[in-house]
């Protein structure tokens, strides 16, 4: 599948840049003086991901996730979520992605579900239709075997689950010069158009070894930004991403290392701190992991030999 595939283009998706930000009236205080002003906020809305799967004579439709995200690149987000959860392994597993008419709860209810959220069915529900031969493990989806910081699953169980679905990997041969690394956060910031307007949104970007920006995505959820980024590469049939690094504008969690692993990314670089389980994933799966990348320093948590141009004292 590629960007010209007519099945994927059946219902075109736009970046929704007009819905990604929202103007609000505020009272701005400086010292002891205040005045009326306007502020630009990053929009946060729910996205329901529905999955249609099974043989042609017995299709099933299931709502598998609701995530709070910034509107835009919703199809890539859905594809990235399914790829990083191990539901799909090849872009040809997906027949098409469309905006659905409404949430399943609304479809099956006598009256639409009442909610205080800005739930707009034509914009906030995405349906992914899989090829009839793709087998889906609903048990895996329902137990959500990849842990988050709040789910309470122990690190050992999470790592074992990850080992059962991770794609085959070659030895990590991705190298980059330390001097190039130092330049990447500024290049990411320059490319974050929505952050420059709102100051409240996460960014994720792919760079090559020369420091060239390959792609960038933004979202109020750091995991959504990565799903949008990796999902676009997956749909374009450019995964695994063995010749690119993933730069995160914030911290590096287990979940984000898991997504990098499933996308074949050999190096993850974070402006913030990694978690202990993220470091363990990096060590177990041969991913170079860097944290606290700032103006003149960074920490290497795994893969020091992949960073060129620095000397040990």
C-alpha positions as CSV (number, residue, x, y, z in Angstrom):
1,X,0.0,0.0,0.0
2,X,1.2,3.5,-0.7
3,X,-0.1,7.1,-0.7
4,X,-1.8,6.6,-4.1
5,X,-3.7,3.4,-3.1
6,X,-7.3,4.1,-4.1
7,X,-8.7,2.1,-1.2
8,X,-7.0,4.2,1.4
9,X,-8.0,7.4,-0.4
10,X,-11.7,6.3,-0.5
11,X,-12.4,8.9,2.2
12,X,-9.7,11.5,2.1
13,X,-8.2,12.8,5.4
14,X,-7.0,16.3,5.9
15,X,-4.4,17.4,8.5
16,X,-7.3,19.3,10.3
17,X,-5.0,22.2,11.0
18,X,-8.0,24.5,11.5
19,X,-9.2,22.2,14.4
20,X,-5.8,21.7,16.0
21,X,-5.8,25.0,17.8
22,X,-8.5,27.1,19.6
23,X,-8.6,30.7,20.6
24,X,-9.8,31.6,24.1
25,X,-10.2,34.9,26.0
26,X,-7.9,35.2,29.1
27,X,-6.9,37.7,31.7
28,X,-3.1,38.2,31.3
29,X,-1.3,39.3,34.5
30,X,2.2,40.8,34.6
31,X,3.3,41.8,38.1
32,X,0.2,43.4,39.6
33,X,-1.2,44.6,36.4
34,X,-3.6,42.7,34.1
35,X,-5.3,43.1,30.8
36,X,-7.7,41.2,28.5
37,X,-6.0,39.1,25.9
38,X,-6.4,36.0,23.7
39,X,-4.5,32.7,24.0
40,X,-4.1,29.8,21.6
41,X,-4.7,26.4,23.0
42,X,-3.9,23.0,21.6
43,X,-7.3,21.2,21.0
44,X,-7.9,17.9,22.8
45,X,-10.7,15.7,21.5
46,X,-11.5,12.0,21.7
47,X,-10.8,9.7,18.8
48,X,-12.5,6.3,18.8
49,X,-10.7,3.6,16.7
50,X,-13.0,0.9,15.4
51,X,-11.7,-2.4,13.9
52,X,-13.6,-4.3,11.2
53,X,-12.1,-7.8,10.6
54,X,-12.9,-11.4,9.8
55,X,-14.0,-13.4,6.7
56,X,-16.2,-11.7,4.2
57,X,-19.2,-13.7,5.3
58,X,-18.8,-13.1,9.0
59,X,-17.3,-9.6,9.5
60,X,-17.0,-8.3,13.1
61,X,-16.8,-4.7,14.2
62,X,-15.3,-3.7,17.5
63,X,-14.3,-0.5,19.2
64,X,-10.8,-1.1,20.4
65,X,-9.6,2.2,21.7
66,X,-10.6,5.8,22.6
67,X,-7.7,8.2,23.0
68,X,-7.6,11.9,23.6
69,X,-5.8,13.5,20.8
70,X,-5.2,16.7,18.8
71,X,-7.3,16.4,15.5
72,X,-5.2,15.8,12.4
73,X,-3.5,12.8,10.8
74,X,-6.1,10.5,12.4
75,X,-5.7,7.7,9.9
76,X,-1.9,7.5,10.5
77,X,-2.6,7.6,14.2
78,X,-5.0,4.6,13.9
79,X,-2.6,2.7,11.7
80,X,0.3,3.5,14.0
81,X,-1.6,2.3,17.0
82,X,-2.5,-1.0,15.3
83,X,1.1,-1.6,14.1
84,X,2.7,-0.8,17.4
85,X,0.2,-3.1,19.2
86,X,1.1,-5.9,16.9
87,X,-2.4,-6.2,15.3
88,X,-1.1,-5.5,11.8
89,X,2.4,-6.3,10.4
90,X,2.1,-5.2,6.8
91,X,0.3,-2.2,5.2
92,X,-1.5,-4.6,3.0
93,X,-3.2,-6.0,6.1
94,X,-5.3,-2.8,5.9
95,X,-7.9,-2.6,3.2
96,X,-9.0,1.0,4.0
97,X,-9.4,3.6,6.7
98,X,-12.4,5.8,6.8
99,X,-14.2,8.2,9.2
100,X,-17.2,6.3,10.5
101,X,-20.7,7.6,11.0
102,X,-20.6,7.4,14.8
103,X,-19.5,5.6,17.9
104,X,-20.7,2.0,18.5
105,X,-22.5,3.1,21.6
106,X,-24.4,5.6,19.6
107,X,-25.2,3.2,16.8
108,X,-26.6,0.6,19.2
109,X,-28.4,3.0,21.6
110,X,-31.9,4.2,21.1
111,X,-30.7,7.7,21.6
112,X,-27.2,9.2,21.2
113,X,-25.0,9.0,24.2
114,X,-24.9,12.2,26.2
115,X,-21.4,13.5,26.9
116,X,-19.8,16.8,27.8
117,X,-16.9,16.0,25.4
118,X,-16.9,17.6,21.9
119,X,-17.7,14.3,20.3
120,X,-18.3,14.9,16.6
121,X,-19.0,11.5,15.0
122,X,-17.9,12.5,11.5
123,X,-14.6,13.7,12.8
124,X,-13.8,11.7,15.9
125,X,-14.5,8.1,14.9
126,X,-12.1,6.2,12.6
127,X,-12.8,2.7,11.2
128,X,-10.0,0.5,10.1
129,X,-11.0,-2.3,7.8
130,X,-8.6,-5.3,7.7
131,X,-8.2,-7.8,4.9
132,X,-10.4,-10.9,5.4
133,X,-7.3,-13.2,5.9
134,X,-5.9,-11.1,8.7
135,X,-6.4,-12.9,12.0
136,X,-6.9,-10.7,15.0
137,X,-6.3,-11.7,18.6
138,X,-9.0,-9.9,20.5
139,X,-7.6,-11.4,23.8
140,X,-4.4,-9.5,23.2
141,X,-6.3,-6.3,22.5
142,X,-8.6,-6.6,25.5
143,X,-5.9,-7.2,28.0
144,X,-3.7,-4.5,26.4
145,X,-0.5,-6.5,27.3
146,X,1.7,-3.4,26.8
147,X,1.8,-1.7,30.1
148,X,1.4,2.0,30.9
149,X,2.5,3.7,34.1
150,X,-1.0,3.3,35.5
151,X,-2.0,-0.2,34.6
152,X,-0.1,-2.1,37.3
153,X,1.4,-4.9,35.2
154,X,4.9,-5.7,36.3
155,X,7.9,-4.9,34.2
156,X,8.9,-8.5,33.7
157,X,5.4,-9.5,32.4
158,X,5.5,-6.5,30.0
159,X,8.9,-7.4,28.6
160,X,7.9,-11.0,28.1
161,X,4.7,-9.9,26.3
162,X,6.8,-7.6,24.1
163,X,9.2,-10.4,23.1
164,X,6.3,-12.5,21.8
165,X,5.2,-9.9,19.2
166,X,8.3,-7.8,18.3
167,X,9.4,-8.0,14.7
168,X,12.7,-9.7,13.8
169,X,15.6,-7.3,14.1
170,X,19.0,-7.1,12.6
171,X,22.0,-5.9,14.6
172,X,21.8,-2.1,15.3
173,X,24.3,-0.4,13.0
174,X,22.8,3.1,13.1
175,X,25.5,5.6,14.1
176,X,25.4,9.4,14.5
177,X,27.9,12.1,15.5
178,X,27.5,13.7,18.8
179,X,27.8,17.2,17.3
180,X,24.8,16.4,15.0
181,X,22.7,15.2,18.0
182,X,23.1,18.6,19.7
183,X,21.4,20.3,16.8
184,X,18.3,18.1,16.7
185,X,16.1,19.6,19.4
186,X,16.3,23.0,17.8
187,X,15.4,21.5,14.4
188,X,12.4,19.8,16.0
189,X,11.3,22.9,17.7
190,X,11.5,24.9,14.5
191,X,9.3,22.2,12.8
192,X,6.7,22.2,15.6
193,X,4.3,24.8,14.1
194,X,1.5,24.0,16.6
195,X,3.8,24.1,19.6
196,X,5.0,27.5,18.5
197,X,1.4,28.7,18.5
198,X,0.2,27.0,21.8
199,X,3.3,26.1,23.8
200,X,1.4,23.0,25.1
201,X,1.9,20.1,22.8
202,X,4.3,17.1,22.3
203,X,6.4,16.5,19.3
204,X,8.0,13.4,17.7
205,X,10.3,13.4,14.7
206,X,12.4,11.2,12.6
207,X,16.0,12.2,11.6
208,X,18.6,10.4,9.5
209,X,22.2,10.1,10.5
210,X,23.1,13.3,8.8
211,X,20.6,15.2,11.0
212,X,18.1,15.8,8.2
213,X,14.5,16.0,9.3
214,X,12.5,13.2,7.7
215,X,9.0,13.7,9.3
216,X,7.4,15.3,12.3
217,X,4.1,15.0,14.1
218,X,2.5,16.8,17.1
219,X,-0.2,15.9,19.5
220,X,-1.4,16.6,23.1
221,X,-0.6,13.0,23.8
222,X,3.1,12.0,23.4
223,X,2.1,8.4,22.4
224,X,-0.4,9.8,19.8
225,X,2.4,11.9,18.3
226,X,4.5,8.8,17.9
227,X,1.6,6.8,16.5
228,X,0.9,9.5,13.9
229,X,4.6,9.6,12.9
230,X,5.2,5.8,12.7
231,X,1.7,5.2,11.3
232,X,2.4,7.4,8.3
233,X,5.7,5.6,7.6
234,X,3.9,2.2,8.0
235,X,1.1,3.1,5.5
236,X,3.8,4.4,3.1
237,X,5.6,1.0,3.4
238,X,8.7,2.5,4.9
239,X,8.9,0.4,8.0
240,X,11.1,-1.0,9.6
241,X,12.9,2.3,10.1
242,X,16.4,1.0,10.5
243,X,18.1,4.1,9.2
244,X,16.4,6.7,11.3
245,X,16.3,7.9,14.9
246,X,13.2,8.9,16.8
247,X,13.4,12.2,18.7
248,X,10.9,12.9,21.5
249,X,10.2,16.4,22.8
250,X,9.6,15.0,26.4
251,X,10.5,11.9,28.3
252,X,11.0,8.3,27.1
253,X,8.6,5.8,28.6
254,X,8.2,2.1,28.2
255,X,5.3,2.6,25.9
256,X,7.3,4.9,23.6
257,X,10.2,2.5,23.4
258,X,7.7,-0.3,22.6
259,X,6.4,1.7,19.7
260,X,9.9,2.4,18.5
261,X,10.7,-1.3,18.7
262,X,7.7,-2.2,16.7
263,X,8.6,0.4,14.0
264,X,12.1,-1.0,13.7
265,X,13.7,2.3,15.0
266,X,17.3,1.7,16.2
267,X,17.8,4.9,18.3
268,X,15.5,6.9,20.5
269,X,16.6,10.3,21.7
270,X,14.6,12.2,24.4
271,X,14.9,15.8,25.6
272,X,13.6,14.5,28.9
273,X,14.3,11.5,31.1
274,X,13.8,7.8,30.4
275,X,12.0,5.5,32.8
276,X,13.7,2.5,34.2
277,X,11.6,0.1,32.1
278,X,12.4,2.1,29.0
279,X,16.1,1.6,29.6
280,X,15.5,-2.1,30.1
281,X,13.7,-2.3,26.7
282,X,16.6,-0.5,25.1
283,X,19.1,-3.0,26.6
284,X,17.0,-6.1,25.8
285,X,16.3,-5.2,22.2
286,X,19.5,-3.4,21.1
287,X,18.1,0.1,20.9
288,X,20.4,3.1,21.5
289,X,18.7,5.3,24.1
290,X,19.7,8.9,24.9
291,X,18.0,11.2,27.4
292,X,18.3,14.7,28.7
293,X,19.5,16.0,25.3
294,X,20.2,19.7,26.0
295,X,22.5,22.4,24.7
296,X,25.8,20.8,25.6
297,X,25.1,17.5,27.3
298,X,23.2,14.3,27.1
299,X,23.1,10.9,28.8
300,X,23.6,7.6,27.0
301,X,21.6,4.8,28.7
302,X,22.4,2.2,26.0
303,X,24.5,2.0,22.9
304,X,27.4,4.3,23.6
305,X,29.3,2.8,20.7
306,X,26.7,4.1,18.3
307,X,27.5,7.8,19.2
308,X,30.5,9.1,17.4
309,X,32.8,11.9,18.2
310,X,32.8,11.8,22.0
311,X,35.7,10.5,24.2
312,X,35.5,8.8,27.6
313,X,37.5,10.1,30.5
